[in-house]
Amino acid sequence: MEAKGIGWLGTRTECFAEMVQFATEVLRLTPSVNNPDFAVFTLPDGDEFEIFAAGNDDLPFPNVPVAAFLVDDVDRARSELEAKGVRFVGPTAHHGAFARAYLRAPDGHVYEITHRPASQEPRP
């Protein structure tokens, strides 16, 4: 497995409104999704910054930022990493051409491996 870049950064926070304001007014990002507890900002290169409200318990990571390493094939990368003893949190999620899987690194934090199609559409 070779990481091609960091294609996604997500954070779950108690300061949801303030973070959305920071992203829009300070970083000058435009939300592609702007829900009461979830916002997605797609950067010009297709990378994404997602902000989740603290009450969003569907996420396998705590209130810390999580980075996703961009890979060519999530299923193949997961198999290679599992063969090296890396533990994953839950199953791999597939959404059309998008895929992602959460893993626990040696520092105890959760990271993600992800793939997006060459068209660089926003993830679902």
PEQUIVEN-V256283 format. One record per residue. N is the residue number from 1. RES is the residue in one small letter. PHI is phi in whole degrees, -180 to 180 (999 if undefined). OMEGA is omega in whole degrees, 0 to 359 (NA if undefined). D_LAST is the distance of its C-alpha to the last C-alpha in Angstrom with 2 decimals. Layout:
N&RES&PHI&OMEGA&D_LAST ; N&RES&PHI&OMEGA&D_LAST
This chain:
1&m&999&176&23.80 ; 2&e&-126&176&23.59 ; 3&a&-75&182&21.22 ; 4&k&-94&182&20.43 ; 5&g&163&173&19.39 ; 6&i&-108&187&17.34 ; 7&g&-94&185&13.91 ; 8&w&-155&173&12.44 ; 9&l&-137&179&14.43 ; 10&g&-128&177&13.73 ; 11&t&-143&174&16.46 ; 12&r&-110&190&17.38 ; 13&t&-145&172&20.44 ; 14&e&-73&184&23.24 ; 15&c&-106&186&23.34 ; 16&f&-57&183&20.02 ; 17&a&-60&180&21.61 ; 18&e&-66&179&23.61 ; 19&m&-69&177&20.77 ; 20&v&-64&177&18.83 ; 21&q&-63&177&22.21 ; 22&f&-59&181&22.80 ; 23&a&-64&183&19.62 ; 24&t&-80&187&20.45 ; 25&e&-92&182&24.23 ; 26&v&-94&180&25.12 ; 27&l&-82&180&22.46 ; 28&r&58&176&22.06 ; 29&l&-96&178&18.28 ; 30&t&-107&181&16.64 ; 31&p&-71&171&13.64 ; 32&s&-90&172&10.73 ; 33&v&-136&180&9.93 ; 34&n&-142&179&13.19 ; 35&n&-97&181&13.65 ; 36&p&-61&181&16.87 ; 37&d&-131&185&15.59 ; 38&f&-161&177&12.33 ; 39&a&-136&179&11.92 ; 40&v&-123&177&9.87 ; 41&f&-121&180&12.23 ; 42&t&-98&180&11.69 ; 43&l&-82&184&15.04 ; 44&p&-55&181&17.03 ; 45&d&-87&180&16.67 ; 46&g&96&176&12.84 ; 47&d&-65&183&12.91 ; 48&e&-130&173&11.12 ; 49&f&-121&182&12.91 ; 50&e&-118&179&11.46 ; 51&i&-120&180&14.10 ; 52&f&-117&174&14.37 ; 53&a&-68&184&17.52 ; 54&a&-58&181&19.96 ; 55&g&-76&180&19.93 ; 56&n&-77&187&16.37 ; 57&d&-92&178&17.75 ; 58&d&-81&185&14.78 ; 59&l&-98&180&14.59 ; 60&p&-87&179&16.95 ; 61&f&-132&182&18.28 ; 62&p&-78&182&20.85 ; 63&n&-78&174&21.21 ; 64&v&-138&176&21.27 ; 65&p&-63&178&19.06 ; 66&v&-127&178&17.17 ; 67&a&-104&177&16.73 ; 68&a&-115&176&14.77 ; 69&f&-86&181&16.96 ; 70&l&-79&179&15.70 ; 71&v&-129&180&17.27 ; 72&d&-73&185&17.87 ; 73&d&-147&184&17.31 ; 74&v&-64&182&15.88 ; 75&d&-64&179&18.04 ; 76&r&-66&179&21.10 ; 77&a&-62&180&20.67 ; 78&r&-62&179&20.36 ; 79&s&-59&179&23.50 ; 80&e&-64&181&25.35 ; 81&l&-68&178&24.59 ; 82&e&-61&178&25.55 ; 83&a&-64&178&28.73 ; 84&k&-95&175&29.50 ; 85&g&92&179&29.23 ; 86&v&-74&179&25.86 ; 87&r&-94&178&24.56 ; 88&f&-107&181&20.95 ; 89&v&-107&179&19.50 ; 90&g&80&182&18.07 ; 91&p&-80&173&16.70 ; 92&t&-73&179&14.30 ; 93&a&-100&177&10.81 ; 94&h&-117&178&9.81 ; 95&h&-133&185&6.82 ; 96&g&63&181&8.81 ; 97&a&-82&180&9.96 ; 98&f&-92&175&7.85 ; 99&a&-149&176&9.83 ; 100&r&-156&176&10.96 ; 101&a&-147&180&14.15 ; 102&y&-96&179&16.05 ; 103&l&-130&176&19.72 ; 104&r&-104&182&22.76 ; 105&a&-86&180&24.81 ; 106&p&-58&179&28.59 ; 107&d&-78&179&28.40 ; 108&g&89&180&26.83 ; 109&h&-83&176&23.56 ; 110&v&-95&174&20.12 ; 111&y&-125&182&18.25 ; 112&e&-131&164&15.28 ; 113&i&-111&186&15.25 ; 114&t&-146&175&12.24 ; 115&h&-135&172&12.00 ; 116&r&-132&181&10.31 ; 117&p&-65&183&12.02 ; 118&a&-59&180&15.02 ; 119&s&-68&179&13.79 ; 120&q&58&174&11.83 ; 121&e&-64&174&9.01 ; 122&p&-62&178&6.54 ; 123&r&-71&175&3.81 ; 124&p&-73&NA&0.00
